[in-house]
Amino acid sequence: MATSIGDVLKSKKTEVVEMTDSSSQEEEESEEETDSSEDEVEPTLKYDRVTNDLSNILAKDCASCMAVHEKFLALGTHWGMIYLLDYQGNKVSNKEYNAHTTTVNQISVDENGDYIASCSDDGKVHIFGLYAPENIQVINFDRPVKAVALDPSFHKSSAKQFVTGDDKLVLTEKGFFGRNKSTILHEGEGPIREIKWKGDFIAWANDRGVKVFDVSKKSRITSISNDHDKRPDLYHCNLYWKDGRTLFVGWADRVKVCIVRDNLVRDARDLPTRYVEIVSYFTTDFYVSGIVSLEDKIVILSYEKEENLEEGQQHLANRPHLRIIYPRHSDYEEISNDALSIRGYQEYRCNDYHLESIQQENLFYIISPKDVVVARQRDQDDHIEWLVEHERFEEALELAIKHSRELKRCSFQEIGKQYLNTLFEDEEYDEAARLCVKISGKNKDFWDLEALRFQQKRQLKALAPYLPREDPTLSATTYEMVLNEFLNFDCKGFMQLVKEWPHSLYSVKTIINAVKDRLDVDKKNETLLQALAELYSYDKSFNEALSIYLKLKHKDVFALIHKHNLYDSISDKIVELMEFDEEQAIQMLIDNVQKIPIDKVVQQLEKKSKYQYIYLHKLYKKDAQSVQPYAGKQIKLYAEFDRKELLPFLRSNTNYKLDMALKECETREFYEEQVFLLGRMGNLLQALGLITSKLRKVEHAIDFCKEHNDEELWDNLISYSINKPSFITGLLNSIGTHVDPIRLIKKIQTGMEIPGLRDSLVTIIKDYNLQISLRDGCRRILVADSFNLMARLVKTQKKAISVDLNHICQTCQRKILVNDLQYASDITVYFCHHVFHDDCLPRLSSTCPICTTQKRAPGSKIAFGN
């Protein structure tokens, strides 16, 4: 299937056409040898031999002429027969005419395809109405008729005009009473062998040249002379109207392009209203057997010029060529040149070939006595087939996508499959795998089949990155086949696929068994062990996966535990986790104390004191409350692994036995910690003794005494220091703010040398002066504040208090202010704004009764007279 496109093109090409720029097979072979490295140029046209019924006709008879129309082909033969055929060469039913007794010279068809006319050397012209059999006309001219042309509008014209050519050009039309009327348009210049009628213009050729007659003006408008020396009977003139105004003339080795123009000179009375201008004229290196148009180019059926033959040498003709040229004013540019493999071409001459075209379809018919070949422009299918044949697959695929709606024979998928076959032949498996993505679409069966083909070549590694994982999802067997190849030949690639591919694509248990079989042979393969752990995770066999990860000390072990909540499974694997990654393990244990009890962790780490210490220490920092039961153990662990943390722990914690802690510190001779513990136990003198005897740090001793502020401790320290000058210096410098320095100074023995005594005394005096200064400053601040507050109070109490008509006595509830003075009495107003009649107040009351009862600050009263 994948080779069918190229095979079709190849078969057509070898049967019908061979591309060449030479006139002989020998030159072709020479060119192939010398230019084999050059890229072959794609032909412009494609060719097919017209067969079917036509083959049977030409097997018994020979073609002499042909007319073509959009509806049919009209073939004339040497036996005088006329056949109507379709484009494939099949006879049209009941359309076979035994019209003449000798060779049919020319056939003409009107533009609607309703009538055809034929002429022959038997002197008769037949006109057939194809859709009205009664409209058959036979006109006998009693002389050989070489050419005939129907009026293009014959089907609708009442005049039913047509022209014939023998030694004169005769226009025949219907006259009065249905009788034919003949008019001689031209004569006297030899036989007329070619007539073409288009629109208003009739062109014909005789031995002297080409003439053009304007039917609408009933006048001849030009005469183009014959300017070559070849015999007209051997090299006939070929005429072709490209449109209603453009005429191509191909005669022997001369080509002319003529255009009918309107004469714009109004005063030229004797000149025709139209004239013909030759816009292109050139000589070729071949003879013209037929000429038609293709867009703005000219298509020529050419006959190669004969070489000079030696005496007695038999002439063998070369193949005819179909050329496409672009005309210029006096020369031309050749676009393409195809040598045609016409049956019996060796026996034919220039006049044995004819070229006809269906302009609307760009179809070109090459007629020879025993063969008819049709040429047509290559479409996108042809172009793509040519690209495929020449293994230019990328271009072919791109065009197949771009022109998908236009293609009839080619398809993107078929081209892709052929390209795929070629890549396999060339062992370009990576490129083949990439191509599968382009041509597969969503075809699941395609992928499954191609995977088998890659597997046969052991190249699934190339295909794996491109296999679809969804839309479509392939059969599990396909994915397992790929995994199995990687398992056997690329363990790292296998591991990568296990991680990348969704495990739903294949049977996990099947792959697990395959990996286990492989590990039986290669037991130390860590990559396969890791892959097996991943597969166990997919299969939810998490304990097996965890065991492998721990064995491998793989970084994903903690992710696995967290993802699948495997905390119950690690209760007996804590030490292994710590040894693998201490930091991650401890963080995991601390974050999941509800799932992994502290007691179980401490118990597991009993023989790993270092890990136990780290675990408890970090847990203590996060949640001190949670490790209270392990305070005694922590003291021992701090003492062993991190002494600097021991004293802060002792200070901040109370959940340990003091005697046990003291004993541990005594064993390790941790004096500072002993001092703290003795102090907490109340053995202050013993603690001070350790400071002075073991630590021998006067500052520490002083700080200890300051901390506990005990007179006995100060006396003990002074007594101990009295014979130690360095201690005395330290005491003099530090105790001034806590103990009267006189107590120490009086005990100093006369004559004792004390380092820095003067400075110490200066310091004591300064401290004393500082204390005096501070006291005086505080006193003055207090006095100033007292005066200020008293002044504010007096000022406040001097302010008036408003009493209005709404005020009532808080005791009798009568109004304070009355209009009748006989009911007036003295009142007392307190600073709390309560108002009373003097008669209503208890005697000798200086505070507001209400505020006193409510335990508010009493307000002084202000007395007012009546």
HUJOUR-V834623 format. One record per pair of residues at least 6 apart in sequence whose C-alpha atoms are under 8 Angstrom apart, sorted by the first residue. I is the first residue (numbers start at 0). GAP is how many residues later the second one is. Records with the same first field share a line. If there is no record, write none. Layout:
BEGIN
I->GAP + GAP
END
This chain:
BEGIN
0->413
1->412 + 413 + 415 + 416 + 419
2->415
4->380 + 383 + 384 + 405
5->379 + 380 + 382 + 383
6->382
8->373 + 376 + 377 + 380
9->379
11->35 + 36
12->34
14->326
15->31 + 32 + 33 + 324 + 325 + 326 + 357
16->30 + 321 + 322 + 323 + 324
17->320 + 321 + 322 + 323
18->24 + 318 + 319 + 320
19->8 + 317 + 318 + 319
20->7 + 316 + 317
21->6
22->281 + 295 + 296
23->294 + 295
41->341 + 344
42->293 + 295
43->292 + 333 + 334
44->330 + 331 + 332 + 333
45->329 + 330 + 331 + 332 + 336
46->326 + 327 + 328 + 329
47->325 + 326 + 327
48->322 + 323 + 324 + 325
49->37 + 38 + 39 + 321 + 322 + 323 + 324
50->37 + 38 + 39
51->36 + 37 + 38
52->36 + 37 + 38
53->31 + 35 + 36 + 37
54->34 + 316
57->311 + 312 + 313
58->311
60->16 + 17 + 18 + 309
61->15 + 16 + 17 + 307 + 308
62->12 + 13 + 14 + 15 + 304 + 305 + 306 + 307 + 308
63->11 + 12 + 13 + 14 + 39 + 40 + 41 + 288 + 304 + 305
64->10 + 11 + 12 + 39 + 40 + 41 + 42 + 289 + 302
65->7 + 8 + 9 + 10 + 40 + 41 + 288 + 290 + 301
66->6 + 7 + 8 + 39 + 40 + 41 + 42 + 289
67->6 + 41 + 288 + 289 + 290
68->40 + 42 + 44 + 289
69->43 + 288 + 291
70->15 + 42
71->12 + 13 + 14 + 15
72->10 + 11 + 12 + 13 + 14
73->8 + 9 + 10 + 11 + 33
74->6 + 7 + 8 + 9 + 10 + 32
75->6 + 7 + 27 + 28 + 29 + 30 + 31
76->26 + 27
77->24 + 25 + 26
78->21 + 22 + 23 + 24 + 25
79->18 + 19 + 20 + 21 + 22 + 23 + 24 + 40
80->15 + 16 + 17 + 18 + 19 + 23
81->14 + 15 + 16 + 17 + 22
82->8 + 12 + 13 + 14
83->7 + 8 + 11 + 12
84->6 + 7
85->6
94->35
98->27
99->20 + 22 + 24
100->21
101->18 + 19 + 20
102->17 + 18
103->14 + 15 + 16 + 17
104->13 + 14 + 15 + 16 + 40 + 41 + 42
105->12 + 13 + 14 + 40 + 41 + 42
106->9 + 10 + 11 + 12 + 40 + 41 + 42
107->8 + 9 + 10 + 40 + 41 + 42
108->6 + 7 + 8 + 40 + 41 + 43
109->6 + 40 + 41 + 42 + 43 + 44 + 45
110->41 + 42
111->40 + 41 + 43
113->15 + 16 + 17 + 41
114->12 + 13 + 14 + 15 + 39 + 40
115->11 + 12 + 13 + 14 + 34
116->8 + 9 + 10 + 11 + 31 + 32 + 33
117->7 + 8 + 9 + 30
118->6 + 7 + 26 + 27 + 28 + 29
119->24 + 25 + 26
120->22 + 23 + 24 + 25
121->20 + 21 + 22 + 23
122->17 + 18 + 19 + 20 + 21 + 22
123->14 + 15 + 16 + 17 + 18 + 19 + 20 + 21
124->12 + 13 + 14 + 15 + 16 + 20 + 23
125->10 + 11 + 12 + 13
126->8 + 9 + 10 + 11
127->7 + 8 + 9
128->6 + 7
142->23
143->22
144->19 + 20 + 21
145->18 + 19 + 20 + 45 + 46 + 47 + 48
146->17 + 18 + 19 + 45 + 46 + 47 + 48
147->14 + 15 + 16 + 17 + 46 + 47
148->13 + 14 + 15 + 46 + 47 + 48
149->11 + 12 + 13 + 47
150->9 + 10 + 11 + 12 + 46 + 47
151->45 + 46 + 47
153->6 + 7
157->16
158->14 + 15 + 16
159->13 + 14
160->10 + 11 + 12 + 13
161->9 + 10 + 11
162->6 + 7 + 8 + 9
163->6 + 7 + 8 + 31
164->26 + 27 + 28 + 29 + 30
165->25 + 26 + 27
166->20 + 21 + 22 + 23 + 24 + 25
167->16 + 17 + 18 + 19 + 20 + 21 + 22 + 23 + 24
168->15 + 16 + 17 + 18 + 23
169->12 + 13 + 14 + 15 + 16
170->11 + 12 + 13 + 14
171->8 + 9 + 10 + 11
172->7 + 8 + 9
173->6 + 7
174->6
188->17 + 18 + 19
189->16 + 17 + 18
190->15 + 16
191->12 + 13 + 14 + 15
192->11 + 12 + 13 + 43 + 44
193->10 + 11 + 12 + 43 + 44 + 45
194->7 + 8 + 9 + 10 + 44
195->6 + 7 + 8 + 43 + 44 + 45
196->6 + 44
197->43 + 45 + 46
198->45
199->14 + 15 + 16 + 44
200->11 + 12 + 13 + 14 + 43
201->10 + 11 + 12 + 13
202->7 + 8 + 9 + 10 + 36
203->6 + 7 + 8 + 35
204->6 + 32
206->19 + 25
207->17 + 18
208->14 + 15 + 16 + 17
209->13 + 14 + 15 + 16
210->9 + 10 + 11 + 12 + 13
211->8 + 9 + 10 + 11
212->6 + 7 + 8 + 9
213->6 + 7
218->53
220->51 + 53 + 54 + 55
221->53 + 54
227->24 + 25 + 26
229->22
233->116 + 117
234->16 + 17 + 52 + 54 + 115 + 116
235->15 + 16 + 53 + 115
236->12 + 13 + 14 + 15
237->10 + 11 + 12 + 13 + 50 + 51 + 52 + 53
238->8 + 9 + 10 + 11 + 52
239->7 + 8 + 9 + 51 + 52
240->6 + 7 + 51
241->6 + 50 + 51
244->14 + 15 + 16
245->11 + 12 + 13 + 14
246->10 + 11 + 12
247->7 + 8 + 9 + 10 + 43 + 44
248->6 + 7 + 8 + 9 + 42
249->6 + 38 + 39 + 40 + 41
250->36 + 37
251->34 + 35 + 36 + 37
252->30 + 31 + 32 + 33 + 34 + 35
253->27 + 28 + 29 + 30 + 33 + 34
254->25 + 26 + 27 + 28 + 29
255->22 + 23 + 24 + 25 + 26
256->21 + 22 + 23 + 24
257->18 + 19 + 20 + 21 + 22
258->17 + 18 + 19 + 20
259->14 + 15 + 16 + 17
260->13 + 14 + 15 + 16
261->11 + 12 + 13
262->9 + 10 + 11 + 12
263->9
278->50
279->47 + 48 + 49 + 50 + 51
280->47 + 48 + 49 + 50
281->47 + 48 + 49 + 50
282->48
284->19 + 20
285->16 + 17 + 18 + 19
286->15 + 16 + 17 + 18 + 63
287->12 + 13 + 14 + 15 + 62
288->11 + 12 + 13 + 14 + 61 + 62 + 64 + 65 + 66
289->10 + 11 + 12 + 63 + 64 + 65 + 66
290->7 + 8 + 9 + 10 + 64 + 65
291->6 + 7 + 8 + 63 + 64 + 65
292->6 + 66
293->65 + 68
295->30
296->27 + 28 + 29 + 30
297->26 + 27 + 28 + 29
298->23 + 24 + 25 + 26
299->22 + 23 + 24 + 25 + 55
300->19 + 20 + 21 + 22 + 53 + 54 + 65
301->18 + 19 + 20 + 21
302->15 + 16 + 17 + 18 + 46 + 47
303->13 + 14 + 15 + 16 + 17
305->11
308->6
315->30 + 31
316->28 + 29 + 30 + 31 + 32
317->27 + 28
318->20 + 21 + 22 + 23 + 26 + 27
319->19 + 20 + 21 + 22 + 25
320->16 + 17 + 18 + 19
321->15 + 16 + 17 + 18
322->11 + 12 + 13 + 14 + 15
323->10 + 11 + 12 + 13
324->7 + 8 + 9 + 10 + 11
325->6 + 7 + 8 + 9
326->6
341->26 + 29 + 31
342->27 + 28
343->26
351->16 + 17
352->13 + 14 + 15 + 16
353->12 + 13 + 14
354->9 + 10 + 11 + 12
355->8 + 9 + 10
356->6 + 7 + 8
357->6
361->14 + 15
362->11 + 12 + 13 + 14
363->10 + 11 + 12
364->7 + 8 + 9 + 10
365->6 + 7 + 8 + 9
366->6
379->19 + 23 + 26 + 27
380->26 + 27 + 28 + 29
383->12 + 15 + 16 + 26
384->11 + 25
386->6 + 8 + 9
387->8 + 27
390->28
392->22 + 23 + 26
395->19
396->15 + 18 + 19
399->7 + 10 + 11 + 12
400->11
403->7 + 8
411->27
412->26 + 27
415->19 + 23
416->22
419->12 + 15 + 16
422->6 + 8 + 9
423->8
428->30 + 33 + 34
429->32 + 33
432->29 + 30 + 33
433->29 + 32
435->11 + 30
436->29 + 30
439->6 + 7
441->29 + 30
442->29
443->28 + 29 + 30
446->20 + 27
447->26 + 27 + 30
450->9 + 12 + 27
451->26
453->6 + 9
454->26 + 27
457->27
459->22 + 25
460->21 + 24 + 25
463->18
467->6
468->32 + 33 + 36
472->32
473->31
474->30
475->29 + 30 + 31
476->29
478->26 + 27
479->26 + 27 + 31
482->11 + 14 + 28
483->27 + 30
485->7 + 8
486->6 + 7 + 28 + 31
487->30
490->36 + 37
491->35
493->37
494->32 + 33 + 35 + 36
497->33 + 36 + 37
498->35
502->35
507->27 + 30 + 31
508->30
510->24
511->20 + 23 + 24
514->13 + 17
515->16
518->6 + 9 + 10
525->26
528->19 + 23
529->18 + 19 + 22
531->13
532->11 + 12 + 13 + 15 + 16
533->11
534->10
535->6 + 8 + 9
536->8
541->22 + 24
542->26
545->11 + 14 + 15
548->6 + 7 + 8
549->7 + 26 + 27 + 30
552->27
557->26 + 27 + 30
559->6
560->6
566->28 + 29
567->27 + 28
570->25 + 29 + 30
571->32
573->11 + 27 + 30 + 31
574->29 + 30 + 33
576->8
577->7 + 8 + 33
581->29
585->28 + 29
588->7
589->25 + 28 + 29
601->10
604->6 + 7
605->6
608->28
609->27 + 31
612->21 + 24 + 25 + 28
615->11 + 18
616->17
618->7 + 8
619->6 + 7
627->27
628->26
630->22 + 24 + 25
631->23 + 24 + 25 + 28 + 29
634->11 + 14 + 15 + 26
635->28
637->6 + 7 + 8
638->7 + 25 + 26 + 29
645->27
646->25 + 26
649->23 + 27
650->25
657->19 + 23
660->16
661->11 + 12 + 15 + 16
664->6 + 8 + 9
665->8
670->19 + 20 + 23 + 24
671->19 + 23
673->13
674->12 + 13 + 15 + 16
675->11
677->6 + 8 + 9
678->8
683->29
684->28 + 31
687->13 + 16 + 25 + 29
690->6 + 7 + 9 + 10
691->6 + 9
697->29 + 32 + 33
698->31
700->16
701->29 + 32 + 33
704->8 + 9
705->32
713->25
717->10 + 13 + 26
720->6 + 7
721->6 + 22 + 25 + 26
724->27 + 28 + 29 + 30
725->28 + 29
727->26
728->25 + 26 + 27 + 28 + 31
731->9 + 12 + 28 + 29 + 32
732->27 + 30 + 31
734->6
735->28 + 31 + 32
736->30
740->23
796->34
800->28 + 30 + 32
803->13
804->10 + 11 + 12 + 13
805->9
806->8 + 9 + 10 + 28
807->6 + 7 + 8 + 27 + 28
808->6 + 7 + 25 + 26 + 27 + 28
809->24 + 25 + 26
810->25 + 26 + 29 + 30
811->28
815->8 + 11 + 19 + 20 + 21
816->7
817->6
823->42
824->12 + 13 + 14 + 40 + 41
825->11 + 12 + 13 + 37 + 38 + 39 + 40
826->8 + 9 + 10 + 11 + 36 + 37 + 38 + 39
827->7 + 8 + 9 + 10 + 33 + 34 + 35 + 36
828->6 + 7 + 32 + 33 + 34 + 35
829->17 + 18 + 29 + 30 + 31 + 32
830->28 + 29 + 30 + 31
831->16 + 19 + 26 + 27
833->14
845->14 + 15
846->11 + 12 + 13 + 14
847->10 + 11 + 12 + 13
850->6 + 7 + 8
851->6
END
